[in-house]
Amino acid sequence: MEVAEGVRDKKLASIWYTSGKVEDFLTVKEAAKQIRKSPSTVRLLIRKRKMKAVKLAGKFGVYIIPRNELLNYQMTKMSEKIAKTEK
């Protein structure tokens, strides 16, 4: 399988190419709205590798985030909050 130029995570890219379902992925703006953060915060999470994403192209490329990855991020944050309250 060929991976598009600029795609950083080949495993995620292969899922994207084989999925064929656009609704399985969110833009940075859509993801930010769902987790109630700004798009710049979502990009920062991606750069810090706290959230996986596929960079589609170019130096200032567009990121897409698998819906499952966003759900994993939300669950992790929820678990952290619960752990803090139990202490």
Secondary structure, 3 states (H helix, E strand, C coil): CCCCCCCCCHHHHHHHHHHCCHHHEEEHHHHHHHHCCCHHHHHHHHHCCCCCCEECCCCCCCEEEEHHHHHHHHHHHHHHHHHHHHC
